[in-house]
Amino acid sequence: MTDDERRMIDLLISTHPAWRYERLHLPGLPTWWAIRYRPLRPDQRRAGARDMLGRTTLRRLAGALAWHDEIIHRSRY
């Protein structure tokens, strides 16, 4: 893992602590994954929230997590 990737992971952990982060090297699949520590409620799933998010870069994963936070926030109302 590069220093930039480590810094980005640290930022993700501090910004999105409900997730753990993993790097996988499997052909045809995203490289970076965020996996929720706790399962979602049914209403959150219906709103479009997911237990796992995968993206090709950490920056894209950060964007997906930000959007995911918005989905969770909206499901509270």
Backbone as a printed PyTorch tensor [residue, N CA C, xyz], in Angstrom:
tensor([[[  0.8470,  -1.1680,   0.0000],
         [  0.0000,   0.0000,   0.0000],
         [  0.9010,   1.2420,   0.0000]],

        [[  0.5450,   2.1940,  -0.8420],
         [  1.3430,   3.4180,  -0.9190],
         [  1.0140,   4.3420,   0.2590]],

        [[  1.8630,   5.3450,   0.4630],
         [  1.6050,   6.3270,   1.5160],
         [  0.3020,   7.0820,   1.2570]],

        [[  0.0410,   7.4250,  -0.0040],
         [ -1.2120,   8.1180,  -0.3480],
         [ -2.4230,   7.2440,  -0.0300]],

        [[ -2.3380,   5.9660,  -0.3550],
         [ -3.4430,   5.0540,  -0.0480],
         [ -3.6450,   4.9320,   1.4650]],

        [[ -2.5600,   4.8550,   2.2060],
         [ -2.6660,   4.7590,   3.6650],
         [ -3.3320,   6.0050,   4.2430]],

        [[ -2.9390,   7.1750,   3.7530],
         [ -3.5580,   8.4230,   4.2210],
         [ -5.0400,   8.4610,   3.8690]],

        [[ -5.3760,   7.9940,   2.6750],
         [ -6.7760,   7.9830,   2.2620],
         [ -7.5850,   7.0070,   3.1200]],

        [[ -7.0350,   5.8500,   3.4080],
         [ -7.7060,   4.8840,   4.2890],
         [ -7.9120,   5.4990,   5.6660]],

        [[ -6.8910,   6.1660,   6.2010],
         [ -7.0280,   6.8220,   7.5070],
         [ -8.1310,   7.8680,   7.4800]],

        [[ -8.2110,   8.6170,   6.3970],
         [ -9.2710,   9.6160,   6.2490],
         [-10.6410,   8.9440,   6.1920]],

        [[-10.7520,   7.8600,   5.4380],
         [-12.0290,   7.1410,   5.3500],
         [-12.4350,   6.5780,   6.7110]],

        [[-11.4830,   6.0390,   7.4430],
         [-11.7900,   5.4870,   8.7610],
         [-12.3050,   6.5800,   9.6940]],

        [[-11.6980,   7.7480,   9.6400],
         [-12.1430,   8.8270,  10.5260],
         [-13.4640,   9.4340,  10.0580]],

        [[-13.7180,   9.4520,   8.7580],
         [-14.9360,  10.0440,   8.2220],
         [-16.1020,   9.0680,   8.2130]],

        [[-15.8250,   7.8160,   7.9540],
         [-16.8510,   6.7730,   7.8330],
         [-16.4820,   5.5850,   8.7270]],

        [[-16.6000,   5.7380,  10.0440],
         [-16.1370,   4.6870,  10.9610],
         [-17.0180,   3.4370,  11.0080]],

        [[-18.1750,   3.4580,  10.3750],
         [-19.0720,   2.2970,  10.4130],
         [-18.6370,   1.2030,   9.4320]],

        [[-17.5360,   1.4280,   8.7480],
         [-17.0790,   0.5150,   7.7020],
         [-15.6690,   0.0250,   7.9890]],

        [[-15.3660,  -1.1620,   7.4600],
         [-13.9710,  -1.6150,   7.4050],
         [-13.5790,  -1.6060,   5.9370]],

        [[-12.3070,  -1.4660,   5.6730],
         [-11.8250,  -1.2700,   4.3040],
         [-10.8480,  -2.3770,   3.9380]],

        [[-11.0320,  -2.9050,   2.7310],
         [-10.1770,  -3.9920,   2.2660],
         [ -9.7950,  -3.7670,   0.8140]],

        [[ -8.6230,  -4.2500,   0.4810],
         [ -8.1420,  -4.2190,  -0.8950],
         [ -8.0960,  -5.6590,  -1.3940]],

        [[ -8.7710,  -5.9070,  -2.4950],
         [ -8.8060,  -7.2480,  -3.0730],
         [ -8.2550,  -7.2090,  -4.4930]],

        [[ -7.5340,  -8.2280,  -4.8520],
         [ -6.9730,  -8.3300,  -6.1960],
         [ -7.6240,  -9.5060,  -6.9110]],

        [[ -8.8520,  -9.3000,  -7.3510],
         [ -9.5800, -10.3400,  -8.0700],
         [ -9.9480,  -9.8210,  -9.4510]],

        [[ -9.6040, -10.5490, -10.5010],
         [ -9.8820, -10.0900, -11.8540],
         [-11.3720,  -9.7810, -12.0590]],

        [[-11.6330,  -8.6270, -12.6500],
         [-12.9990,  -8.2560, -12.9760],
         [-13.8060,  -7.6430, -11.8490]],

        [[-13.2170,  -7.5250, -10.6680],
         [-13.9240,  -6.9320,  -9.5340],
         [-13.2300,  -5.6460,  -9.0940]],

        [[-13.9740,  -4.7530,  -8.4280],
         [-13.3280,  -3.5470,  -7.8990],
         [-12.1860,  -3.9040,  -6.9420]],

        [[-11.2220,  -3.0150,  -6.8510],
         [-10.0530,  -3.2460,  -6.0090],
         [-10.3280,  -2.9260,  -4.5520]],

        [[-11.0140,  -1.7990,  -4.2930],
         [-11.2230,  -1.3200,  -2.9280],
         [-12.6530,  -1.5490,  -2.4870]],

        [[-12.7990,  -2.0640,  -1.2700],
         [-14.1150,  -2.3920,  -0.7360],
         [-14.3090,  -1.7880,   0.6490]],

        [[-15.5380,  -1.3650,   0.8930],
         [-15.9610,  -0.9450,   2.2310],
         [-17.0610,  -1.9170,   2.6510]],

        [[-16.9280,  -2.4910,   3.8310],
         [-17.8850,  -3.4750,   4.3410],
         [-18.3920,  -2.9630,   5.6900]],

        [[-19.7090,  -2.8670,   5.8110],
         [-20.3010,  -2.3540,   7.0540],
         [-20.0460,  -3.3230,   8.2080]],

        [[-19.8010,  -2.7690,   9.3770],
         [-19.6450,  -3.5850,  10.5790],
         [-20.9920,  -4.1330,  11.0560]],

        [[-22.0480,  -3.3340,  10.9400],
         [-23.3760,  -3.7470,  11.4040],
         [-24.3340,  -3.8160,  10.2240]],

        [[-25.2540,  -4.7700,  10.2470],
         [-26.2160,  -4.8720,   9.1520],
         [-27.1700,  -3.6740,   9.1290]],

        [[-27.6650,  -3.4020,   7.9650],
         [-28.6240,  -2.3130,   7.7820],
         [-30.0270,  -2.7530,   8.1620]],

        [[-30.8610,  -1.7680,   8.4710],
         [-32.2820,  -2.0410,   8.7210],
         [-32.9860,  -2.2360,   7.3720]],

        [[-34.1210,  -2.9350,   7.3730],
         [-34.8540,  -3.1410,   6.1200],
         [-35.2290,  -1.8310,   5.4130]],

        [[-35.6300,  -0.8010,   6.1640],
         [-35.9970,   0.4640,   5.5250],
         [-34.7820,   1.1270,   4.8640]],

        [[-33.6030,   0.9420,   5.4280],
         [-32.4000,   1.4920,   4.8140],
         [-32.0680,   0.7570,   3.5160]],

        [[-32.2840,  -0.5450,   3.5120],
         [-32.0620,  -1.3230,   2.2820],
         [-33.0420,  -0.9010,   1.1880]],

        [[-34.2860,  -0.7110,   1.5810],
         [-35.2900,  -0.2650,   0.5980],
         [-34.9360,   1.0950,   0.0140]],

        [[-34.2860,   1.9210,   0.8180],
         [-33.8840,   3.2520,   0.3560],
         [-32.6730,   3.1950,  -0.5810]],

        [[-32.0170,   2.0350,  -0.6720],
         [-30.8840,   1.8720,  -1.5760],
         [-29.5390,   1.6880,  -0.9030]],

        [[-29.5170,   1.6320,   0.4260],
         [-28.2560,   1.4350,   1.1510],
         [-27.7650,  -0.0030,   0.9700]],

        [[-26.4620,  -0.1780,   1.0670],
         [-25.8400,  -1.4880,   0.8770],
         [-24.8730,  -1.8000,   2.0140]],

        [[-24.6320,  -3.0900,   2.2270],
         [-23.6800,  -3.5330,   3.2430],
         [-22.2420,  -3.5150,   2.7410]],

        [[-22.0600,  -3.5410,   1.4340],
         [-20.7310,  -3.5360,   0.8320],
         [-20.7310,  -2.5880,  -0.3500]],

        [[-19.6440,  -1.8550,  -0.4830],
         [-19.4430,  -0.9890,  -1.6410],
         [-18.0600,  -1.2690,  -2.1980]],

        [[-17.9640,  -1.4310,  -3.4880],
         [-16.6740,  -1.6610,  -4.1220],
         [-16.4450,  -0.6670,  -5.2460]],

        [[-15.2270,  -0.1590,  -5.3410],
         [-14.8540,   0.7770,  -6.3940],
         [-13.4150,   0.5060,  -6.8140]],

        [[-13.0580,   1.0220,  -7.9810],
         [-11.7250,   0.7740,  -8.5270],
         [-10.6370,   1.6070,  -7.8570]],

        [[-11.0070,   2.7570,  -7.2720],
         [-10.0220,   3.5920,  -6.5800],
         [-10.5820,   4.0170,  -5.2240]],

        [[ -9.6900,   4.4430,  -4.3460],
         [-10.1280,   4.9300,  -3.0380],
         [-10.9120,   6.2240,  -3.1660]],

        [[-10.5680,   7.0720,  -4.1090],
         [-11.3180,   8.3240,  -4.3160],
         [-12.7460,   8.0240,  -4.7460]],

        [[-12.9120,   7.0720,  -5.6270],
         [-14.2730,   6.6850,  -6.0380],
         [-15.0270,   6.0390,  -4.8800]],

        [[-14.3220,   5.2710,  -4.0690],
         [-14.9530,   4.6660,  -2.9030],
         [-15.4000,   5.7550,  -1.9220]],

        [[-14.5730,   6.7720,  -1.7380],
         [-14.9450,   7.8870,  -0.8580],
         [-16.2120,   8.5750,  -1.3680]],

        [[-16.3170,   8.7700,  -2.6710],
         [-17.5180,   9.3710,  -3.2430],
         [-18.7450,   8.4990,  -3.0310]],

        [[-18.5740,   7.1980,  -3.1990],
         [-19.6940,   6.2650,  -2.9950],
         [-20.1280,   6.2670,  -1.5300]],

        [[-19.1800,   6.3490,  -0.6150],
         [-19.5150,   6.3900,   0.8060],
         [-20.2460,   7.6820,   1.1620]],

        [[-19.8410,   8.7890,   0.5710],
         [-20.5320,  10.0560,   0.8210],
         [-21.9720,   9.9710,   0.3360]],

        [[-22.1910,   9.4100,  -0.8470],
         [-23.5520,   9.2420,  -1.3570],
         [-24.3310,   8.2810,  -0.4590]],

        [[-23.6920,   7.2360,  -0.0150],
         [-24.3270,   6.2590,   0.8570],
         [-24.7700,   6.9140,   2.1670]],

        [[-23.9350,   7.7850,   2.7120],
         [-24.3120,   8.5160,   3.9310],
         [-25.5770,   9.3360,   3.7020]],

        [[-25.6960,   9.9060,   2.5190],
         [-26.9020,  10.6800,   2.1860],
         [-28.1320,   9.7730,   2.1550]],

        [[-27.9980,   8.5910,   1.6060],
         [-29.1090,   7.6310,   1.5850],
         [-29.5260,   7.2850,   3.0140]],

        [[-28.5540,   7.0000,   3.8670],
         [-28.8460,   6.6630,   5.2670],
         [-29.5120,   7.8480,   5.9630]],

        [[-29.0010,   9.0310,   5.7320],
         [-29.5590,  10.2390,   6.3510],
         [-31.0140,  10.4240,   5.9330]],

        [[-31.3090,  10.2470,   4.6750],
         [-32.6880,  10.4180,   4.1770],
         [-33.6130,   9.3400,   4.7110]],

        [[-33.1030,   8.1570,   4.9980],
         [-33.9590,   7.0660,   5.4650],
         [-34.3970,   7.2700,   6.9210]],

        [[-33.8250,   8.2360,   7.5940],
         [-34.1820,   8.5120,   8.9860],
         [-35.4850,   9.2820,   9.1020]],

        [[-35.9660,   9.8140,   8.0150],
         [-37.1810,  10.6510,   8.0570],
         [-38.3900,   9.9190,   7.5650]]])
